[in-house]
């Protein structure tokens, strides 16, 4: 995530509560001011660009936030309740526009990912066209068009036209000022009309849900889900929730078969360029649409031939300070792998590894993350972090990770993956959730470990919950490790490397419950688990501190001079792999 280019001006230039004072508005006022609640206590403000503007002055809750040359601004750590914002444009001569109307939003006390609270525009209590001084005490005496809460949207229907265009329609909801539209699990926008047009949909299953939003910003429960089968040759065929002909289906037909010789350049619903957080193939499986109380919002069935970059990164973000934004890499937990970032923007990384190794293997129905001995290793491991050349030349193995940071994250829900773990000494596979917010955005560095294992002990699965107190941009915080009941170390007598198993957490405001193959195995009741939104990641690590712990802590229990991997361990390395059948995430209806 790139931070705003924000410049705070010295106090001596602030006159009458503003950065500027004067008498003439020589540049246009920004238009289309809006705000969106994008995560806990965070609002993204946006506006349309002004042609001659070089900067914009942003005011939030009556306090000037300084200048930005962007047309968006993020407010972090807002308190629950009403937040107001307005903006002025500043041209190259220093002339300042009239202030916009005030964008007002209700910041949720307990944000739910995907709810996308939005703003209403209100008049300022005073605004003088003869002065450029910003009125920091602007307020609203009323919100135009305010009304009682809207009713849940009914009567969803559709019409498919040639070219795979679909017009979605619904009945007007009493009290609705606008409607939030979700297509295929992604909020695609809001409209004041009772219809929405989706163009160029792929042939296959699609879904629509609607929420009505009142003028006060309150939102209804989600509508029933309308699912349709787009044929690509529609000529005005229509259907609705209650009509399973003409495309509105209850049982889903399979997507077109994957052509293993075809490139992923369109037409294949499992192709890597499908811009949807839901894999269309997921609708083949009844369990994805019948999980009581939940709706599918993210999935990947890995039936294609490449990772989908709309859903995945191939790096550990670790607060964004390493492994990508500065093209730096670091050793975590004393581990011995170097993650090959096949989807990253670092061209030097791609050039160095594209002809050497790709850890992501597809067989038409699963993804395998496979580790190998690093052919580029030329020196011993001496650094904890560094640039590409330094770190890739010292790590003993190459491996992979997939993660959804900045693409999909959610607070509360049901999260699952069907996985087969390797049985190989030194492997450390994991399916886990990590905090979307970074230190400057407000975080407790929350982590939920859905499944962890050490490969020398495939009968044991570990569950855990971590968070940190007192996190700041200069201090990592005070660690709290919460061991689930009954122990967090799961032993059922099963060798989990012999077959695929479904590992899941059901995360509600009151607790986290871990499950294996649908059976509850661990539980945590802790209010700190409700703090923030988390993203998903799966990785195959090698070695590290835990692998080398004493046996009573799950490790190999070797003497200090036999720390894994020894030269003998490297010679016996058999290229283990973590196999992933699917990953799915659901939100509460």
N, C-alpha and C positions, 0 to 999 in steps of 0.2 A: 504494500500500500504506500502510495506516495503522499507525503504530508503537504499541506497547503504552503505556498510561498507567502508567508504572513510577515509583515514588517510593522513593528510597533514604533510609532513616532515619539520623540521626546515630548515631555509634558508641556514645554514652553510653546508648542505650536497649537495646543488645544485651547480654543476660545469658545466660550459660552456652551460648554459641554460637548463641543464637536472638534474635529480636527481642523475645520475650516470655518471662516466667517466672511460674509460679503453681501452682495445685494443683487447679483444677476445669475440666472441659471443659463449657462452657455452650452451645456451638453444635455443629451436626452436622459430621461429617467429610465433605469432598467425596468424591463417588463417581465411578465410571467414568473414572478417571485413565488417560490414554493419551498416546502420543507418536507422531509420524510424521516420518520423515526426508523433507523436502520438496525439498531441493536440497543441493548440495555443502556439507558441514559445518554444516548447518542443520536443527534439529528444532523442529517445532511441537508444544507440549505443550497438552493440553486436559483439561477435567474438567467434570462436571455442576454447575450452579449450586446453591448452598446458599441456602435461602429468606431467611435473615436476615443473610447475609454482606454486608458493605460493602467488604471487601478480602480478598485472599488473599496469604499469604506463600509465595513460591516458593523452593525450594532445589534447586540443580543441582550435582551432583558435590561435595556437602558444603558448598557455599558459598551463603549466603543471597543471593538476587538482589533482595531488597527486596519491595515491595508492589505489587500491581496490582488494579484493580477489574474487570478483564476475566476471562473464564473460559478464556483461552488465553494462552500465553506463548511467545515465540520465543527459542531459544538459537542465536546465530550464532557462527561461527568455532570450532566444536567440533573437537577433535582426533579423528582416526580411532580407533576403539576403543569401549569401553563408556562410555555416559553414563547417569547416574542422576538421577532427579528425584522430589521429593515436594512436597506442598502442604498448607497449613493454611488454614482459613477463619477470618475475624475478623468478629465482628458489631459493631453500632453502639455497644455498651458497651465494646468493646475485649476481649471474651472471645474466646479462641482455641480452635479445635477440636483434637482429636487429629490427629496427622499421618496422612496416607494411607499405604498401602503404597508401595513404591518402584517407579516405572516405569523399566524398564531397556531400553535400545536399543543396538544395535551400529551405530555411525556408520561409513559406508562410507569406505574410502580413496579410491575412485574412483566417485563416485555416477553412476548412469545415470538420467536423467529417466524418471519413470513407475514406478520400482521400488518406491517407497513403503515403505521399511523401517519396521517398527512395533515397539512395545514388548511386553515381557512384564512382569507384576507379580510382585514378589518381596517376601518378608517382610523387615522391618527386623531387624537383629541384636539390637536392644534398643529397647523403647518402653514407657514407664511411663505408666499411666493416672492416676497421682497427681501428675504434673508436666506443666506445659505447656512445659517447656524442650525445644527440638528437638534431637534427637540428630544432629549433623552427621556423625557417623562411621557412620551406619547402613549396613549392608551385608548381603549375602545369602550364606548358607552353601550354598544350593542353589537351583536353579530347578526348581519342581515340574513334573513331566511332561516333563523333558528327554529327548530321544531322538536317535537318529541322523538324518541328513538324510532328508527325505521323498523319495518317488519322484514322477516326473512324472505329472500327472493324466491319466487315460485315460477313455474311454467317455462323451464328452460327448453329450448328447441334450437334447431339449426337448419340451414340449407347449404348443400354443397353444390358449387358451380364448377364448370370445367376449369382445368388448371389447378385443381386441388385447393381452391379458395373456399373458405367456409364463413358464412355469416351466422354468428351466434345471436340468439335473441332470448328475452325473458320478459315476464310481466312487470309492470311498474310496481315498486314497493312504496307503500304509504310512508311518508316522512323521509324518503331518501333524497339527498342532495346530489349524490353520485354513486357509482358502483365500481367496486374493485374487481378486476377481471383476472382470473387465474386459468391459464391454459397449460395443460401437461405439467402441472405442479409448479409453474413459474408465474409469479405476478407480472402480467404483461402491461398493465396500465390501469387507469381509471377513466371513466366516462360519465357524462351527465345524461347520455342517451340510454336506451334500453336495448342496445345491440352493440356488437363488436365484430370486426372482420379480421380473420386470420388468413394471410396469403401464403400460397406455395407450401402447404403442409405436405409432409411425406405421406405416401400411401401406407395406411395402417391405422392403429388405434390412437385416438386423441381424447382428451377430457377437458371439461369446462366446469368451474365452480364460480359463484358470484357471492360477494358480500355487499350489502347495502350500507352506505355511510351517510349518517345524518349531517346536517350543517354544523352541529356542535362537535363533529368528529367521532361520535360514538359509532361502533360498528356492530352489525348483526352477526349472529352465527352464520356459518357457511351454508350455502344452499346445498341441496342434493347434488351429486355429481352426475353430469351428463357425459356419457362416453359414446363415441361414434367411431365408425370404421370408414376412413376416407379412401375412396376408390381411385381417385385421379381422373375419372371420366364422368363426374357428376354433371347433370344438365338441369340443375334446379331441384334435385331430390331433397326432400325434407324429412325431418324426424324430430322426436322430442323424448323427454324422460320416459313417458309411458308407451313409447312406440319402438319396439326393438327391430322393426324393419327399417329399411332406408338408412341403416348405419348406426342407429342407437342400439348398442348391443349389451347383453348381459354376459354372454360367453364369448371369449375373444379368440378369433382365428389366428393361427401363427403368422408372423411376419414372413416375407419372402425369404427363401433359403439363401444362406450366405454363399456367395461365390468366392471360393478361396483364391481364385486367380484374378479377381477383380480388385481394382484400386478403390480406396475409400474416398471417392470423389462425387458421391451423391447416389441416391436411389436406394441404397441399402439402409434400412432403419437402424442397424447396429453400427453404421459407419462412424468413424472417429470425428466426423465434422457435423454430426447431428447436435444442434444447439438446444439441448433439453437436459435438465437435471434428472429426468426420468428416462430410463432405457425403455423404448417401446416394447421390447421383448418381455418386460416384466409383467405386462398385462396377459401373457399366456398362462400365468400361474394364479389359480384362484385365491391362494393365500395372500397375495398382494392386495386384493380388493375386499377381502372378507375379514380382516383383522379388526375385531370389535373395538369401536371407539377411536380408531386411527385411520389416517389417510396417507397413502404413499406420496412422498415428496421428493425422494432422491433414490436412484437405483442405478446399478450397472450389473448386467448379467455376463459381461465379458465374452459374448458370442462372436465378436468381430476379430479383427486381425491387428488392432492397434488400440492404445489407450485414447480415450476421448479427452482432449485438452480443455473442453468446456466444463468437464467435471473434475479433472485431476491436475494436480502438480506432481512432479517427481522429485521433490526435495523436502527436507525437514526445514520448516521456517524458523523454529526456535526464536520467537519474538521478532522475526524479520531482520534481526541485526546480523545474521550470518546466513550462509548458504543461499545467496541469491542477490540481495539488494546491493551488496558491495562485492559480490562474487568472492566471498570468503567462506571458508569451510572450517569446521571444528570437530574435534573428537568429543563425543558425549559418553559419559559413564565409563570411560576407559575402553570403549569398543574398538574393534579392529577392522571395520569395513569403511569403504569409501562409496557413497551413494552416487550412482551414475544418473545425472539429471538430464534425461533425454528430452524433456519438454521445456527446459529452462531457456532463458534468453542469452546466456553467456556463450557466445560463439566459440570462444577458445575452448570451453568445456566440450562443446559438440565436436569440434575439430579433433580434439585429443582422444575422445572416446568413441565416436561414431563408427570408426573402423576397427575398434578394439573389442567392445563388448556392450550388448544391450541386455539388461537383466530381466526384461519383461517378455515372457514367452506365452503364446496363445495357441490353443489346439482346437478352436471352434466352439468350446463350451466353458473353458476356464482360463484364468490368468495365473501364471506361475511367476513368482519372483525368485530368481535363481542366483545363487552366489558362486563365485569362482575365485581362484587365487589370482591376485592382481599381477598381470604381466608387466606393469609399469613400475612396480616397486623396485627402488634402487638404493634405499637406505633404511636404517632403523627408525622406529617411531620415536621422535624426540619432541615434537611440537603438539600443543593442544589446539591451536588454530593457526590458519595462515592462508595463503593464496592457493590457487589451483595446483601449481607446479609443486609447491612444498608439500601439500597434504596428499595429493594423489601418488606421490613417489614414496611415501612412508607407510601407507596403510596396507595391510597384508592381503585384504580381500576386496572385491568389488561386489556390490549388492544394490538393492533398490528399495524405494519407498514410494507410496502413493498417498496423497493428502488433498483435502478439499478446502484448505484455508483460502479465504477471500472469494470462494466459489459457492460453497454450501456450509452453513453452520446453523445451529439451532439450540434453543434452550428447552429442555424437556422433550419427550417423545420416546419412540421405540427404535432401537438401532441394532442391526443384526448383520452377520456375515457368515456364509457357509465356507468353512476353511478345513484344509488338511495340513497339519503341521508336520515338519520334518522330524525324523528321529536320527539325529546326527550330533555328536559331541561338538559343543561350541556354538550351536545355533541359538538365537534369542528372537523368535518371532513374536509379533505383537499386533493386536487390533485395539486401538485406543482412541480417546477423544481428548482434545487439547483446546486451550482458550483462544478464541478469535482475537480478543483485544490484546494490544501490546501495552507495555508499561505506561506510556504517555497517554493512553486512551482510558486507563482505569481497568485493572484486572487483579484477581487473586491467583493468577497462574493456575487455574483449575485444571485438573487432569483426572479422567476416568479411564482406568485400564480395564477394558472389556475382556481381553484374553491376553495373557502373557505365558510364556513357557520357556524352559531351558531344555535344549534338545537331548541332553543325556538322560532326562527324566520325563519321557513322554506321557507318563501316567498322571502327571500333576499339571493343573491349570491354576494360574494365579489371577485374582481380582483385587483391585485396590482403588482408592480415592485419595487424591492429594490436593491441597491448596496452600497458599502462602498468605500470611498476614503482613501488613506494613510494606507492600510493594511500592516502589517508586522508580523513577528513571535512573536513580543512582544506587538503588539497593534492591537486591533480588527478593527480599522478604524473608519471613520466618516460616520454615517448612512445617506443615501439619500432614502427617501420614495417617489416614484413617483406615484401619483394617476392617473389612466387612465381617459380619457375623455369618457363620460360626467361626471362620478363621481366615478367609481369603485365600487359603491354599486348598484347592478342590481335589479330592481323591475319591474316585468311584470304582477303582479297579480296572477302568478302561484304558487301553493304550490308544491315546488320541491321534497317534500318527498313522494308525492302520486304516483310517477312513475319514471321510468328511464329517464334520459336526457343525451345528449352528450355534454360534456364540452370540449372545444378545444382552443388552441392558434395557430395562424399562425404567425410564427416568421421569418421575413425577415431582411436583413441588414438595411432596412430603418425604420421598425416599428414592433410593436407587436399588433396583433388584437385578441381579445377574442371573442369566439362564444359560443352560447348555441343553440343546435339543428340546427346548420348551420347558425344561425342569428347572425350578428355582434352586440355586446353589449358594447364593450369598446375598446379603442385604446390608444397606447402610441407611440409617436415619440421621441426617445431619442438615441443619438449616443452611450451612455454608455451601451445600450443593446447589442452591438456587441462585447463586450469584451472577452467572454469566453464560453466554452462548458458547458452544464448543463445536469444533469441526472434527472430521473423521480422518484417520490415517491408519495405514497398514504397512509394516516394514519387516524386513528380515535382517536383523543385526547379527553380528558375530563377535564372540568373545566378550570382553568387558569385565567390569568389576564383579557383577553378580555371578557370572559364570565361574569366577575364581573364588567365590566366597567359601567358607567352611560348609561341610555337608549339612550341618544343622540349620543353615540358612538357605539350603537348596542348591548350593554350588558344588563344584567338583571336589573340593576339599584337598586340593594338591598342596604340596610344599611350595614355598615362595619362589624357589628356583625352577619350578616346573609350571609356571603360569601358562595357561592356554592362550595362544597357540605356540607350542614348541616346534622345532624343525620337524619332529616326527609327526606332530599334528598336521602340519602343512602338507607333508608328504602323503598323509592318509586322507586328505580332504577330498570328498566325493561330490562336490557341487550340489549341495542340498537345495531344496526349493520349498517355498511356502505356496501352496496351491489355493486359489480363491475361486469359488464357484460363483458367488454373487455378493454384493453389498447393497443393503436396502435401509432406508430411514423413513420413519413415519412421524407425523405430528398428530397431536390430539385434535379430534374433530371439534 
